[in-house]
Amino acid sequence: MTEADALSQRHATAFADTMRPWSPAEFTDLLDAPHTHLIDTGHAFALTRIVADEAELLTLATDPAHRRKGMARALLRALENHAREAGATTLFLEVSANNTPAIALYDAAGYQTTSRRPKYYQSPTGMRVDALILTKAL
């Protein structure tokens, strides 16, 4: 099993009820991109893209069996530090407006909502959900 296969499976498990999982091909493309960085703790992982002074959190996924243990919070701090060390001064991300636990995590970490993309995501049931764009100065 390739790293992309494993990440795809873990992503599907983490987001089973909320969004379309990313395919192994999508992970392969991201991992092969020159500005993409993976931080993997075993039970959680994050992919970021850092270009010039800006970082984008592409995804942060935590195994459901290991949630509520501070892993996502620690991973978020680690990726912020990595982005800062790479020269980024701002980190942004998008999150589904109905992903209450993630929004609480980002709010507690100091992220601010700067924009909204109406009906951006489609849930597995077909419902359209807004994406919130959150930003934090590093």
PyMOL CGO cylinders between C-alpha atoms (Angstrom):
from pymol import cmd
from pymol.cgo import CYLINDER

trace = [
    CYLINDER, 0.00, 0.00, 0.00, 1.37, 3.40, -0.95, 0.3, 1, 1, 1, 1, 1, 1,
    CYLINDER, 1.37, 3.40, -0.95, 1.44, 6.42, 1.33, 0.3, 1, 1, 1, 1, 1, 1,
    CYLINDER, 1.44, 6.42, 1.33, -1.26, 8.00, -0.86, 0.3, 1, 1, 1, 1, 1, 1,
    CYLINDER, -1.26, 8.00, -0.86, -3.47, 4.89, -0.48, 0.3, 1, 1, 1, 1, 1, 1,
    CYLINDER, -3.47, 4.89, -0.48, -3.08, 4.98, 3.30, 0.3, 1, 1, 1, 1, 1, 1,
    CYLINDER, -3.08, 4.98, 3.30, -3.82, 8.71, 3.52, 0.3, 1, 1, 1, 1, 1, 1,
    CYLINDER, -3.82, 8.71, 3.52, -6.88, 8.28, 1.31, 0.3, 1, 1, 1, 1, 1, 1,
    CYLINDER, -6.88, 8.28, 1.31, -8.24, 5.52, 3.55, 0.3, 1, 1, 1, 1, 1, 1,
    CYLINDER, -8.24, 5.52, 3.55, -7.59, 7.53, 6.70, 0.3, 1, 1, 1, 1, 1, 1,
    CYLINDER, -7.59, 7.53, 6.70, -9.19, 10.62, 5.15, 0.3, 1, 1, 1, 1, 1, 1,
    CYLINDER, -9.19, 10.62, 5.15, -12.27, 8.59, 4.19, 0.3, 1, 1, 1, 1, 1, 1,
    CYLINDER, -12.27, 8.59, 4.19, -12.58, 7.31, 7.77, 0.3, 1, 1, 1, 1, 1, 1,
    CYLINDER, -12.58, 7.31, 7.77, -12.18, 10.78, 9.26, 0.3, 1, 1, 1, 1, 1, 1,
    CYLINDER, -12.18, 10.78, 9.26, -14.75, 12.41, 6.97, 0.3, 1, 1, 1, 1, 1, 1,
    CYLINDER, -14.75, 12.41, 6.97, -17.14, 9.50, 6.35, 0.3, 1, 1, 1, 1, 1, 1,
    CYLINDER, -17.14, 9.50, 6.35, -20.27, 11.42, 7.28, 0.3, 1, 1, 1, 1, 1, 1,
    CYLINDER, -20.27, 11.42, 7.28, -19.41, 14.87, 6.03, 0.3, 1, 1, 1, 1, 1, 1,
    CYLINDER, -19.41, 14.87, 6.03, -17.68, 14.95, 2.66, 0.3, 1, 1, 1, 1, 1, 1,
    CYLINDER, -17.68, 14.95, 2.66, -16.35, 13.07, -0.33, 0.3, 1, 1, 1, 1, 1, 1,
    CYLINDER, -16.35, 13.07, -0.33, -13.06, 11.40, 0.58, 0.3, 1, 1, 1, 1, 1, 1,
    CYLINDER, -13.06, 11.40, 0.58, -9.99, 12.29, -1.41, 0.3, 1, 1, 1, 1, 1, 1,
    CYLINDER, -9.99, 12.29, -1.41, -8.73, 9.61, -3.75, 0.3, 1, 1, 1, 1, 1, 1,
    CYLINDER, -8.73, 9.61, -3.75, -5.23, 8.08, -3.74, 0.3, 1, 1, 1, 1, 1, 1,
    CYLINDER, -5.23, 8.08, -3.74, -4.57, 9.93, -7.01, 0.3, 1, 1, 1, 1, 1, 1,
    CYLINDER, -4.57, 9.93, -7.01, -5.45, 13.26, -5.37, 0.3, 1, 1, 1, 1, 1, 1,
    CYLINDER, -5.45, 13.26, -5.37, -3.09, 12.51, -2.49, 0.3, 1, 1, 1, 1, 1, 1,
    CYLINDER, -3.09, 12.51, -2.49, -0.35, 11.45, -4.93, 0.3, 1, 1, 1, 1, 1, 1,
    CYLINDER, -0.35, 11.45, -4.93, -0.68, 14.75, -6.80, 0.3, 1, 1, 1, 1, 1, 1,
    CYLINDER, -0.68, 14.75, -6.80, -0.55, 16.74, -3.56, 0.3, 1, 1, 1, 1, 1, 1,
    CYLINDER, -0.55, 16.74, -3.56, 2.41, 14.80, -2.14, 0.3, 1, 1, 1, 1, 1, 1,
    CYLINDER, 2.41, 14.80, -2.14, 4.31, 15.27, -5.41, 0.3, 1, 1, 1, 1, 1, 1,
    CYLINDER, 4.31, 15.27, -5.41, 3.68, 19.03, -5.51, 0.3, 1, 1, 1, 1, 1, 1,
    CYLINDER, 3.68, 19.03, -5.51, 6.77, 21.07, -4.59, 0.3, 1, 1, 1, 1, 1, 1,
    CYLINDER, 6.77, 21.07, -4.59, 5.16, 23.28, -1.93, 0.3, 1, 1, 1, 1, 1, 1,
    CYLINDER, 5.16, 23.28, -1.93, 3.06, 20.66, -0.12, 0.3, 1, 1, 1, 1, 1, 1,
    CYLINDER, 3.06, 20.66, -0.12, 4.05, 19.45, 3.32, 0.3, 1, 1, 1, 1, 1, 1,
    CYLINDER, 4.05, 19.45, 3.32, 2.71, 16.46, 5.24, 0.3, 1, 1, 1, 1, 1, 1,
    CYLINDER, 2.71, 16.46, 5.24, 2.74, 16.24, 9.02, 0.3, 1, 1, 1, 1, 1, 1,
    CYLINDER, 2.74, 16.24, 9.02, 1.62, 12.80, 10.19, 0.3, 1, 1, 1, 1, 1, 1,
    CYLINDER, 1.62, 12.80, 10.19, 1.37, 11.71, 13.82, 0.3, 1, 1, 1, 1, 1, 1,
    CYLINDER, 1.37, 11.71, 13.82, -0.05, 8.25, 13.11, 0.3, 1, 1, 1, 1, 1, 1,
    CYLINDER, -0.05, 8.25, 13.11, -3.59, 8.96, 14.30, 0.3, 1, 1, 1, 1, 1, 1,
    CYLINDER, -3.59, 8.96, 14.30, -3.89, 12.38, 12.66, 0.3, 1, 1, 1, 1, 1, 1,
    CYLINDER, -3.89, 12.38, 12.66, -2.34, 14.13, 9.69, 0.3, 1, 1, 1, 1, 1, 1,
    CYLINDER, -2.34, 14.13, 9.69, -2.33, 17.49, 8.00, 0.3, 1, 1, 1, 1, 1, 1,
    CYLINDER, -2.33, 17.49, 8.00, -1.36, 18.63, 4.52, 0.3, 1, 1, 1, 1, 1, 1,
    CYLINDER, -1.36, 18.63, 4.52, -0.32, 22.22, 3.98, 0.3, 1, 1, 1, 1, 1, 1,
    CYLINDER, -0.32, 22.22, 3.98, 0.81, 24.19, 0.98, 0.3, 1, 1, 1, 1, 1, 1,
    CYLINDER, 0.81, 24.19, 0.98, 3.32, 26.97, 1.63, 0.3, 1, 1, 1, 1, 1, 1,
    CYLINDER, 3.32, 26.97, 1.63, 4.06, 29.48, -1.11, 0.3, 1, 1, 1, 1, 1, 1,
    CYLINDER, 4.06, 29.48, -1.11, 6.00, 32.68, -0.40, 0.3, 1, 1, 1, 1, 1, 1,
    CYLINDER, 6.00, 32.68, -0.40, 4.61, 34.13, 2.83, 0.3, 1, 1, 1, 1, 1, 1,
    CYLINDER, 4.61, 34.13, 2.83, 1.27, 32.31, 2.77, 0.3, 1, 1, 1, 1, 1, 1,
    CYLINDER, 1.27, 32.31, 2.77, 0.31, 28.85, 4.02, 0.3, 1, 1, 1, 1, 1, 1,
    CYLINDER, 0.31, 28.85, 4.02, -2.89, 26.97, 3.28, 0.3, 1, 1, 1, 1, 1, 1,
    CYLINDER, -2.89, 26.97, 3.28, -4.14, 24.09, 5.38, 0.3, 1, 1, 1, 1, 1, 1,
    CYLINDER, -4.14, 24.09, 5.38, -5.43, 21.68, 2.74, 0.3, 1, 1, 1, 1, 1, 1,
    CYLINDER, -5.43, 21.68, 2.74, -6.76, 19.06, 5.14, 0.3, 1, 1, 1, 1, 1, 1,
    CYLINDER, -6.76, 19.06, 5.14, -6.49, 18.00, 8.75, 0.3, 1, 1, 1, 1, 1, 1,
    CYLINDER, -6.49, 18.00, 8.75, -7.84, 14.53, 9.54, 0.3, 1, 1, 1, 1, 1, 1,
    CYLINDER, -7.84, 14.53, 9.54, -8.03, 12.72, 12.87, 0.3, 1, 1, 1, 1, 1, 1,
    CYLINDER, -8.03, 12.72, 12.87, -8.97, 9.07, 13.27, 0.3, 1, 1, 1, 1, 1, 1,
    CYLINDER, -8.97, 9.07, 13.27, -12.43, 9.12, 14.92, 0.3, 1, 1, 1, 1, 1, 1,
    CYLINDER, -12.43, 9.12, 14.92, -11.27, 6.60, 17.55, 0.3, 1, 1, 1, 1, 1, 1,
    CYLINDER, -11.27, 6.60, 17.55, -8.63, 9.10, 18.69, 0.3, 1, 1, 1, 1, 1, 1,
    CYLINDER, -8.63, 9.10, 18.69, -10.61, 12.34, 18.75, 0.3, 1, 1, 1, 1, 1, 1,
    CYLINDER, -10.61, 12.34, 18.75, -11.01, 14.53, 21.83, 0.3, 1, 1, 1, 1, 1, 1,
    CYLINDER, -11.01, 14.53, 21.83, -7.42, 13.78, 22.93, 0.3, 1, 1, 1, 1, 1, 1,
    CYLINDER, -7.42, 13.78, 22.93, -5.79, 17.03, 21.81, 0.3, 1, 1, 1, 1, 1, 1,
    CYLINDER, -5.79, 17.03, 21.81, -4.20, 15.54, 18.69, 0.3, 1, 1, 1, 1, 1, 1,
    CYLINDER, -4.20, 15.54, 18.69, -5.73, 18.00, 16.24, 0.3, 1, 1, 1, 1, 1, 1,
    CYLINDER, -5.73, 18.00, 16.24, -4.79, 20.93, 18.47, 0.3, 1, 1, 1, 1, 1, 1,
    CYLINDER, -4.79, 20.93, 18.47, -1.16, 19.71, 18.72, 0.3, 1, 1, 1, 1, 1, 1,
    CYLINDER, -1.16, 19.71, 18.72, -1.03, 19.04, 14.97, 0.3, 1, 1, 1, 1, 1, 1,
    CYLINDER, -1.03, 19.04, 14.97, -2.38, 22.52, 14.23, 0.3, 1, 1, 1, 1, 1, 1,
    CYLINDER, -2.38, 22.52, 14.23, 0.32, 24.07, 16.44, 0.3, 1, 1, 1, 1, 1, 1,
    CYLINDER, 0.32, 24.07, 16.44, 2.99, 21.97, 14.71, 0.3, 1, 1, 1, 1, 1, 1,
    CYLINDER, 2.99, 21.97, 14.71, 1.89, 22.97, 11.23, 0.3, 1, 1, 1, 1, 1, 1,
    CYLINDER, 1.89, 22.97, 11.23, 1.68, 26.64, 12.25, 0.3, 1, 1, 1, 1, 1, 1,
    CYLINDER, 1.68, 26.64, 12.25, 5.26, 26.43, 13.56, 0.3, 1, 1, 1, 1, 1, 1,
    CYLINDER, 5.26, 26.43, 13.56, 6.40, 24.67, 10.40, 0.3, 1, 1, 1, 1, 1, 1,
    CYLINDER, 6.40, 24.67, 10.40, 4.73, 27.29, 8.22, 0.3, 1, 1, 1, 1, 1, 1,
    CYLINDER, 4.73, 27.29, 8.22, 6.25, 30.11, 10.27, 0.3, 1, 1, 1, 1, 1, 1,
    CYLINDER, 6.25, 30.11, 10.27, 9.73, 28.55, 9.98, 0.3, 1, 1, 1, 1, 1, 1,
    CYLINDER, 9.73, 28.55, 9.98, 9.20, 28.26, 6.21, 0.3, 1, 1, 1, 1, 1, 1,
    CYLINDER, 9.20, 28.26, 6.21, 8.54, 32.02, 6.04, 0.3, 1, 1, 1, 1, 1, 1,
    CYLINDER, 8.54, 32.02, 6.04, 4.74, 32.13, 6.05, 0.3, 1, 1, 1, 1, 1, 1,
    CYLINDER, 4.74, 32.13, 6.05, 3.15, 35.06, 7.83, 0.3, 1, 1, 1, 1, 1, 1,
    CYLINDER, 3.15, 35.06, 7.83, -0.47, 34.01, 7.27, 0.3, 1, 1, 1, 1, 1, 1,
    CYLINDER, -0.47, 34.01, 7.27, -2.23, 30.66, 7.33, 0.3, 1, 1, 1, 1, 1, 1,
    CYLINDER, -2.23, 30.66, 7.33, -5.67, 30.16, 5.85, 0.3, 1, 1, 1, 1, 1, 1,
    CYLINDER, -5.67, 30.16, 5.85, -8.06, 27.26, 5.51, 0.3, 1, 1, 1, 1, 1, 1,
    CYLINDER, -8.06, 27.26, 5.51, -11.60, 26.45, 4.54, 0.3, 1, 1, 1, 1, 1, 1,
    CYLINDER, -11.60, 26.45, 4.54, -13.99, 24.44, 6.65, 0.3, 1, 1, 1, 1, 1, 1,
    CYLINDER, -13.99, 24.44, 6.65, -17.55, 23.29, 6.21, 0.3, 1, 1, 1, 1, 1, 1,
    CYLINDER, -17.55, 23.29, 6.21, -19.94, 25.63, 8.01, 0.3, 1, 1, 1, 1, 1, 1,
    CYLINDER, -19.94, 25.63, 8.01, -21.57, 22.63, 9.68, 0.3, 1, 1, 1, 1, 1, 1,
    CYLINDER, -21.57, 22.63, 9.68, -18.30, 21.15, 11.02, 0.3, 1, 1, 1, 1, 1, 1,
    CYLINDER, -18.30, 21.15, 11.02, -18.82, 22.46, 14.54, 0.3, 1, 1, 1, 1, 1, 1,
    CYLINDER, -18.82, 22.46, 14.54, -15.90, 20.61, 16.20, 0.3, 1, 1, 1, 1, 1, 1,
    CYLINDER, -15.90, 20.61, 16.20, -13.41, 21.88, 13.61, 0.3, 1, 1, 1, 1, 1, 1,
    CYLINDER, -13.41, 21.88, 13.61, -14.74, 25.43, 13.82, 0.3, 1, 1, 1, 1, 1, 1,
    CYLINDER, -14.74, 25.43, 13.82, -14.36, 25.29, 17.62, 0.3, 1, 1, 1, 1, 1, 1,
    CYLINDER, -14.36, 25.29, 17.62, -10.75, 24.06, 17.22, 0.3, 1, 1, 1, 1, 1, 1,
    CYLINDER, -10.75, 24.06, 17.22, -9.86, 26.85, 14.81, 0.3, 1, 1, 1, 1, 1, 1,
    CYLINDER, -9.86, 26.85, 14.81, -11.68, 29.50, 16.87, 0.3, 1, 1, 1, 1, 1, 1,
    CYLINDER, -11.68, 29.50, 16.87, -9.79, 28.46, 20.01, 0.3, 1, 1, 1, 1, 1, 1,
    CYLINDER, -9.79, 28.46, 20.01, -6.53, 28.66, 18.04, 0.3, 1, 1, 1, 1, 1, 1,
    CYLINDER, -6.53, 28.66, 18.04, -7.21, 32.26, 17.01, 0.3, 1, 1, 1, 1, 1, 1,
    CYLINDER, -7.21, 32.26, 17.01, -8.51, 31.89, 13.46, 0.3, 1, 1, 1, 1, 1, 1,
    CYLINDER, -8.51, 31.89, 13.46, -10.96, 34.49, 12.16, 0.3, 1, 1, 1, 1, 1, 1,
    CYLINDER, -10.96, 34.49, 12.16, -13.67, 33.99, 9.54, 0.3, 1, 1, 1, 1, 1, 1,
    CYLINDER, -13.67, 33.99, 9.54, -12.77, 36.21, 6.60, 0.3, 1, 1, 1, 1, 1, 1,
    CYLINDER, -12.77, 36.21, 6.60, -15.09, 34.91, 3.88, 0.3, 1, 1, 1, 1, 1, 1,
    CYLINDER, -15.09, 34.91, 3.88, -17.82, 32.42, 3.01, 0.3, 1, 1, 1, 1, 1, 1,
    CYLINDER, -17.82, 32.42, 3.01, -18.33, 30.33, -0.12, 0.3, 1, 1, 1, 1, 1, 1,
    CYLINDER, -18.33, 30.33, -0.12, -22.05, 29.62, -0.40, 0.3, 1, 1, 1, 1, 1, 1,
    CYLINDER, -22.05, 29.62, -0.40, -23.02, 25.99, -1.07, 0.3, 1, 1, 1, 1, 1, 1,
    CYLINDER, -23.02, 25.99, -1.07, -19.40, 25.05, -1.72, 0.3, 1, 1, 1, 1, 1, 1,
    CYLINDER, -19.40, 25.05, -1.72, -19.42, 21.51, -0.30, 0.3, 1, 1, 1, 1, 1, 1,
    CYLINDER, -19.42, 21.51, -0.30, -21.80, 18.71, -1.13, 0.3, 1, 1, 1, 1, 1, 1,
    CYLINDER, -21.80, 18.71, -1.13, -22.50, 16.26, 1.67, 0.3, 1, 1, 1, 1, 1, 1,
    CYLINDER, -22.50, 16.26, 1.67, -22.88, 12.51, 0.99, 0.3, 1, 1, 1, 1, 1, 1,
    CYLINDER, -22.88, 12.51, 0.99, -26.66, 13.05, 1.19, 0.3, 1, 1, 1, 1, 1, 1,
    CYLINDER, -26.66, 13.05, 1.19, -26.52, 15.71, -1.55, 0.3, 1, 1, 1, 1, 1, 1,
    CYLINDER, -26.52, 15.71, -1.55, -27.07, 18.70, 0.76, 0.3, 1, 1, 1, 1, 1, 1,
    CYLINDER, -27.07, 18.70, 0.76, -25.03, 21.79, -0.16, 0.3, 1, 1, 1, 1, 1, 1,
    CYLINDER, -25.03, 21.79, -0.16, -23.07, 23.41, 2.69, 0.3, 1, 1, 1, 1, 1, 1,
    CYLINDER, -23.07, 23.41, 2.69, -21.22, 26.71, 2.83, 0.3, 1, 1, 1, 1, 1, 1,
    CYLINDER, -21.22, 26.71, 2.83, -17.44, 26.81, 3.24, 0.3, 1, 1, 1, 1, 1, 1,
    CYLINDER, -17.44, 26.81, 3.24, -15.98, 29.26, 5.72, 0.3, 1, 1, 1, 1, 1, 1,
    CYLINDER, -15.98, 29.26, 5.72, -12.59, 30.77, 4.94, 0.3, 1, 1, 1, 1, 1, 1,
    CYLINDER, -12.59, 30.77, 4.94, -10.59, 31.25, 8.12, 0.3, 1, 1, 1, 1, 1, 1,
    CYLINDER, -10.59, 31.25, 8.12, -7.30, 33.13, 8.47, 0.3, 1, 1, 1, 1, 1, 1,
    CYLINDER, -7.30, 33.13, 8.47, -4.67, 33.55, 11.15, 0.3, 1, 1, 1, 1, 1, 1,
    CYLINDER, -4.67, 33.55, 11.15, -1.62, 35.79, 11.23, 0.3, 1, 1, 1, 1, 1, 1,
    CYLINDER, -1.62, 35.79, 11.23, 1.42, 33.74, 12.16, 0.3, 1, 1, 1, 1, 1, 1,
]
cmd.load_cgo(trace, "trace")
